[in-house]
Amino acid sequence: MTKLTAQYVRDLPFSLSGQTLITDDALPGFGIRVGAASKSYFAESRVKGRTRRVTIGRVDTLTLAEARRLAMKALSEMADGKDRNAELRRERAKLMTLGQAIDGWLGERRLRASTSATYRSTMSREFGDWSDMELRRITPKLFQARFAQIMDRTPAGAALAVRTFKSCWNWARADITDCDGLAILAECPADIIKAKKLMPKAKRKQTFVSDWATFFEALDGLEINSNRHHGAGEKFKVFVEILARTGMRMGEASNLKWADVDMASKTFTITADRAKNGEALTLPMSDQTYALLAGLHGRSGRDVYIWGATPYGDPRKTLRAFRLALGWPINFHDLRRSFATIATDLDLQQSKIIRLLNHASGGNVTLGYQVSKNPETLRKSVQDISDFIDHKKSA
C-alpha cells in the first residue's frame, strides 16, 4: 500500500503488460489501476460477502481529491449493500436495442459470410422497424402480433423468423448477466409461439426424379441460344447431370475448383469452407462423373473453377426453360434428394449415405465411431447409383 499523491499518480509509468493495482493507505479500498495505455481510479469492497471493484474514473479526467471523494461515496454505498456493477449491468440490459443485439450476436459467432448475411436479412425483413427498440419493450404479446402478420404472408418465413429471433435474444440474455452470472433479461418473448403451439409444422419436400428417361430426354433436347453466355445450354446440362450423379449441393458443385479435383485418382473434395457441416469430404467419382469432368477439363482445365474463370452462376432462365421442357417445376436440390432416394432403394448402409451426402451425424454415437475417410469405401456405392440412373434412363 502507498499513500497516493498527485505527483505519485502523475509519475506512475504505464504497465508493460496486463494491469497493476496500487491501493491507497490513506483510504482503504481506494486505489489506482494502471494499464498499458491508461490509469483509472477504483474503489473496492465486499458486498454481501463478495468482493466488488468499481471504476471511479480515469486519471486524466479526475483530480486525486475528486477521485477520493467519489470513492468514499462508492465505498459507503457498498457498505450499505449496494452493488454498483450489478446496477450498471441492469441498466445496460434496459438500454440494449434489438439492433445492438443483432450486431453483437453476429459479431461473436463464427459464421460464413453468406450465413451471417441470411440471418441479418431475416431480422431486417421481419423486425427491421424494431431495430432501435429496447429489448425489454418487446413483450410476448407484441411478438405474437408480429408473428401473426408474418404467418399471413409466409408460414415458412414465420418459422424462420422465430428461430432467428430466438437465437439473437438468447445470445443477448447470455451476454447481459449480473455479477453472479445470472440472466437479467427476461425469457425470450418468442417462446409464446411454442407455448401456444402456433408454430407451423415443417413440411419436408418429397420431390425427386422418378422418371429418368423423361428427365434426360428434356435435358438432352434443351436448346439455349445466348450471345452473352456462349455455351450456357451445354454447361447447364453438365451441371445438372453432375448434381444428379454426385448428390452435391448446388453451392458445392458451382464452386468446385480444379485444385479440388484429382483426375488421376478419380476423386473430388468438398472443402470445409463450402461444406454445410464445415467438414471437408473427399468422394470418388463414378465413371459417368469422370467422363463429365474430363469433358470440362478439356475446355476449362487451365481455369480456377471447373466451369471456367468464375464459379457457376445462377442459371434462372435456363432452369425455367428446362422446367418447361420437363413439365414440372424441378429444383436443383431435388437432384440431391433423388440421389439419396436411389441410395436408399439400393439398400446402401445408412452410414455410407450420410457420408455421401456429407451430413452431420449429430448425436448418433455409433456413427461417430464410423470415421473412415477413405473414398474408396464409397466408390462402388457411387458407381451403383450412377448405373441405376443409366438403367432407368434407357428403360
C-alpha positions in Angstrom: 0.0 0.0 0.0 1.2 3.5 -0.8 -0.2 6.9 0.1 -1.3 8.3 -3.2 -0.3 11.8 -4.1 -0.9 13.8 -7.2 2.8 13.7 -8.0 3.0 10.0 -7.4 0.0 9.3 -9.7 1.3 11.5 -12.4 4.7 9.9 -12.4 3.4 6.3 -12.4 4.6 4.5 -15.6 2.2 2.6 -17.7 2.2 -1.2 -17.3 4.3 -3.1 -19.9 1.7 -5.9 -19.9 -1.6 -6.6 -18.1 -2.8 -4.3 -15.3 -1.2 -3.2 -12.0 -3.3 -2.3 -8.9 -2.0 0.1 -6.4 -4.0 0.8 -3.2 -4.0 3.9 -1.1 -3.1 3.5 2.6 -4.9 6.8 3.4 -8.3 5.4 2.3 -8.6 1.6 2.4 -10.4 0.3 -0.6 -9.3 3.2 -2.8 -6.7 2.8 -5.5 -5.4 3.2 -9.0 -5.4 0.7 -11.8 -2.5 1.1 -14.2 -2.8 -0.4 -17.7 -0.7 -0.3 -20.9 -2.3 2.9 -22.1 -4.4 4.4 -19.3 -4.7 4.8 -15.5 -8.0 4.8 -13.6 -9.1 5.2 -10.0 -11.2 2.5 -8.4 -13.0 1.6 -5.2 -13.1 -1.9 -3.8 -15.0 -3.5 -1.0 -17.2 -6.5 -0.2 -20.9 -6.5 -0.9 -23.0 -9.4 0.6 -19.8 -11.4 1.1 -18.4 -10.9 -2.4 -15.6 -8.6 -3.5 -16.7 -5.8 -5.8 -14.4 -3.4 -7.7 -16.0 -0.2 -9.1 -14.2 2.1 -11.6 -14.4 5.7 -10.4 -12.9 7.4 -13.4 -9.7 8.0 -15.5 -6.8 9.8 -14.0 -6.7 12.3 -16.9 -10.4 13.3 -16.1 -10.4 13.5 -12.3 -8.1 15.1 -9.7 -7.0 12.9 -6.9 -9.2 14.8 -4.4 -12.3 14.4 -6.6 -11.5 10.7 -7.0 -11.1 10.2 -3.2 -14.5 11.9 -2.6 -16.3 9.8 -5.2 -14.5 6.7 -3.9 -15.7 7.4 -0.3 -19.3 7.6 -1.7 -18.9 4.4 -3.6 -17.4 2.6 -0.5 -20.3 3.9 1.6 -22.8 2.5 -0.8 -21.1 -0.8 -0.9 -21.1 -0.9 2.9 -24.9 -0.5 2.7 -25.1 -3.5 0.3 -25.4 -1.5 -2.9 -23.7 -3.2 -5.9 -22.9 -0.5 -8.5 -21.7 -3.1 -11.0 -24.9 -5.0 -10.8 -26.9 -1.8 -11.3 -24.8 -0.9 -14.3 -25.4 -4.3 -15.8 -29.1 -4.0 -15.2 -29.1 -0.6 -16.8 -27.3 -2.0 -19.8 -29.9 -4.7 -20.1 -32.6 -2.0 -20.1 -31.0 0.0 -22.8 -29.8 -2.6 -25.3 -31.7 -2.4 -28.5 -32.6 -5.2 -30.9 -30.2 -3.8 -33.4 -27.4 -3.8 -30.9 -28.2 -7.4 -30.0 -28.1 -8.4 -33.7 -24.7 -6.8 -34.2 -23.3 -8.4 -31.0 -24.7 -11.8 -31.8 -23.5 -11.9 -35.4 -20.2 -10.3 -34.4 -19.3 -13.0 -31.9 -20.5 -16.0 -33.9 -18.1 -17.6 -36.3 -20.3 -17.9 -39.3 -19.8 -17.9 -43.1 -20.4 -14.5 -44.6 -23.4 -15.9 -46.5 -24.9 -17.4 -43.4 -24.5 -14.2 -41.4 -26.0 -12.2 -44.3 -29.0 -14.6 -44.3 -29.6 -14.1 -40.6 -29.2 -10.3 -40.8 -31.5 -10.2 -43.8 -34.2 -12.2 -42.0 -34.0 -9.9 -38.9 -34.1 -6.8 -41.1 -37.0 -8.0 -43.2 -39.2 -9.2 -40.3 -38.1 -7.0 -37.4 -36.4 -4.0 -39.1 -38.8 -1.5 -37.6 -37.8 -2.8 -34.1 -34.1 -2.1 -34.6 -34.0 0.9 -32.3 -36.4 -0.7 -29.8 -35.1 -1.7 -26.4 -35.2 -5.4 -25.9 -37.2 -5.1 -22.6 -40.0 -3.5 -24.6 -40.5 -6.5 -26.9 -43.2 -8.4 -25.0 -44.6 -11.8 -25.8 -47.9 -10.2 -26.8 -46.1 -7.8 -29.2 -44.1 -10.7 -30.7 -47.2 -12.8 -31.2 -48.9 -10.0 -33.1 -45.8 -9.7 -35.4 -45.7 -13.5 -35.8 -49.3 -13.4 -37.0 -48.5 -10.8 -39.6 -45.6 -12.9 -41.0 -47.7 -16.0 -40.9 -50.3 -14.4 -43.2 -47.6 -13.8 -45.7 -45.4 -16.9 -45.4 -45.7 -19.7 -42.8 -42.2 -20.9 -43.6 -40.9 -17.4 -43.2 -42.7 -17.1 -39.9 -41.0 -20.3 -38.6 -37.6 -19.0 -39.8 -38.2 -15.6 -38.1 -39.0 -17.3 -34.8 -35.8 -19.4 -34.8 -33.6 -16.5 -35.9 -35.1 -14.1 -33.3 -34.7 -16.7 -30.5 -31.0 -17.2 -31.4 -30.4 -13.5 -31.2 -32.4 -13.0 -28.0 -30.7 -15.9 -26.3 -27.3 -14.5 -27.1 -28.2 -11.2 -25.6 -29.6 -12.9 -22.5 -26.4 -14.8 -22.0 -24.3 -11.7 -22.7 -26.1 -9.4 -20.2 -25.8 -11.0 -16.7 -25.4 -9.8 -13.2 -22.2 -10.2 -11.2 -23.2 -13.8 -10.3 -23.7 -14.7 -14.0 -27.5 -14.8 -13.7 -29.6 -13.5 -16.6 -31.1 -10.0 -16.4 -33.2 -10.1 -19.5 -36.5 -12.0 -19.4 -37.1 -15.2 -21.2 -37.4 -14.8 -25.0 -40.8 -13.4 -25.9 -40.8 -15.7 -29.0 -41.3 -18.6 -26.5 -45.0 -17.8 -26.6 -45.3 -19.2 -30.1 -44.2 -22.7 -28.9 -46.2 -22.4 -25.6 -49.4 -21.7 -27.6 -48.4 -24.3 -30.3 -48.7 -21.7 -33.0 -45.5 -22.7 -34.9 -46.4 -24.1 -38.4 -45.4 -27.7 -38.9 -42.5 -28.0 -41.2 -43.3 -29.9 -44.4 -40.2 -31.5 -45.8 -40.2 -31.6 -49.5 -40.7 -35.1 -51.0 -40.0 -34.2 -54.7 -37.4 -36.3 -56.6 -36.8 -37.5 -60.1 -38.9 -40.7 -60.7 -38.8 -40.8 -64.5 -35.1 -40.6 -65.6 -36.0 -41.3 -69.2 -38.2 -38.2 -69.5 -35.6 -36.2 -67.4 -32.7 -36.9 -69.8 -34.9 -36.5 -72.9 -35.8 -33.0 -71.7 -32.2 -32.3 -70.7 -30.6 -33.5 -73.9 -33.2 -31.7 -76.1 -32.7 -28.4 -74.3 -31.7 -25.6 -76.7 -30.4 -22.4 -75.2 -29.0 -19.8 -77.6 -27.3 -16.9 -75.8 -25.0 -14.4 -77.4 -24.0 -13.1 -74.0 -23.3 -16.6 -72.4 -21.7 -18.8 -75.0 -22.3 -22.5 -74.3 -24.8 -21.8 -71.5 -27.0 -24.7 -72.5 -24.3 -27.3 -72.6 -22.8 -26.1 -69.4 -26.2 -26.3 -67.7 -26.6 -29.9 -68.9 -23.3 -30.9 -67.4 -24.1 -29.0 -64.2 -27.5 -30.7 -63.7 -26.1 -34.2 -64.5 -23.2 -33.7 -62.0 -25.7 -32.8 -59.3 -27.7 -35.9 -60.1 -24.7 -38.3 -60.1 -22.9 -36.9 -57.1 -25.6 -35.6 -54.7 -23.7 -32.4 -54.2 -25.5 -29.2 -53.1 -25.7 -26.5 -55.7 -23.2 -24.3 -53.9 -20.7 -27.1 -53.6 -20.8 -28.0 -57.2 -20.9 -24.4 -58.5 -17.8 -23.5 -56.5 -15.8 -26.7 -57.3 -12.2 -25.9 -58.3 -9.8 -27.9 -60.3 -7.5 -27.8 -57.3 -10.1 -29.9 -55.5 -10.4 -32.5 -58.3 -7.9 -35.4 -58.7 -8.4 -36.9 -62.2 -5.7 -39.5 -61.6 -7.4 -41.0 -58.5 -10.9 -40.1 -59.8 -11.8 -38.2 -56.6 -13.0 -34.7 -55.8 -13.1 -32.8 -52.5 -15.8 -30.7 -51.0 -13.7 -28.3 -49.0 -14.6 -27.3 -45.4 -15.4 -23.7 -46.3 -18.0 -24.9 -48.8 -19.5 -27.9 -46.9 -22.6 -27.1 -44.9 -21.4 -29.1 -41.9 -17.9 -27.4 -42.0 -16.1 -30.7 -42.7 -14.1 -31.4 -45.8 -15.0 -34.6 -47.6 -13.2 -36.4 -50.5 -15.5 -38.5 -52.6 -14.9 -40.9 -55.5 -16.3 -40.3 -59.0 -18.4 -42.8 -60.9 -17.2 -43.5 -64.4 -20.0 -41.3 -65.7 -19.0 -38.4 -63.5 -15.4 -38.8 -64.5 -16.4 -38.5 -68.2 -18.3 -35.3 -67.4 -15.3 -33.8 -65.6 -12.9 -34.9 -68.3 -15.0 -33.1 -70.9 -15.0 -29.9 -68.7 -11.2 -30.3 -68.2 -10.7 -30.1 -71.9 -12.4 -26.8 -72.0 -11.5 -25.1 -68.7 -8.6 -27.1 -67.3 -6.4 -24.1 -67.1 -9.0 -22.0 -65.2 -9.6 -21.9 -61.4 -13.0 -23.4 -61.4 -14.2 -26.4 -63.3 -16.7 -24.1 -65.0 -14.2 -21.5 -66.1 -12.6 -18.4 -64.5 -15.6 -18.0 -62.1 -18.0 -20.2 -60.2 -21.1 -21.4 -62.0 -23.7 -18.6 -61.8 -27.4 -18.7 -61.2 -28.9 -20.1 -64.4 -32.5 -19.0 -63.8 -33.5 -18.6 -67.4 -32.0 -21.9 -68.4 -33.7 -23.6 -65.4 -37.1 -22.1 -66.4 -36.6 -23.5 -70.0 -35.7 -26.9 -68.5 -38.8 -26.9 -66.3 -40.9 -26.1 -69.3 -39.4 -28.9 -71.3 -39.7 -31.4 -68.4 -43.2 -30.4 -67.5 -42.8 -30.0 -63.7 -41.0 -27.4 -61.5 -37.8 -29.2 -60.7 -35.3 -27.6 -58.3 -31.6 -28.3 -58.1 -32.0 -29.7 -54.6 -34.5 -32.2 -56.0 -31.4 -33.9 -57.6 -29.7 -34.3 -54.3 -32.9 -35.8 -52.9 -33.1 -38.1 -55.9 -29.5 -39.2 -55.3 -30.4 -40.1 -51.6 -33.6 -41.9 -52.7 -31.7 -44.1 -55.1 -29.1 -44.8 -52.4 -32.0 -45.9 -50.2 -33.6 -48.0 -52.9 -30.2 -49.8 -53.4 -30.2 -50.6 -49.7 -26.9 -48.8 -49.1 -25.7 -48.7 -45.5 -27.1 -45.7 -43.6 -23.6 -44.6 -42.6 -22.5 -44.6 -46.3 -25.5 -42.5 -47.3 -24.7 -40.0 -44.6 -21.1 -39.8 -45.8 -22.1 -39.5 -49.4 -24.3 -36.5 -48.6 -21.8 -35.1 -46.1 -24.5 -34.8 -43.4 -23.5 -34.3 -39.7 -24.0 -37.5 -37.6 -25.5 -35.4 -34.8 -25.9 -37.3 -31.6 -25.6 -40.7 -33.2 -22.8 -42.3 -31.1 -22.5 -45.4 -33.4 -22.0 -43.2 -36.5 -19.4 -41.2 -34.5 -17.2 -44.4 -34.5 -17.5 -44.9 -38.2 -14.9 -42.3 -39.1 -13.3 -43.9 -42.2 -12.4 -41.1 -44.6 -11.2 -43.5 -47.4 -13.1 -42.5 -50.5 -12.5 -46.0 -52.0 -15.0 -47.4 -49.5 -17.7 -45.4 -51.3 -16.6 -46.0 -54.9 -18.9 -49.0 -55.5 -21.8 -47.1 -54.0 -21.5 -44.0 -56.2 -21.0 -46.3 -59.3 -24.1 -48.3 -58.4 -26.1 -45.0 -58.1 -24.9 -43.8 -61.5 -25.6 -47.1 -63.1 -29.1 -47.2 -61.6 -29.7 -43.8 -63.2 -28.5 -45.0 -66.6 -30.6 -48.2 -66.3 -33.7 -46.1 -65.6 -32.7 -43.6 -68.4 -32.8 -46.3 -71.0 -35.8 -48.2 -69.6 
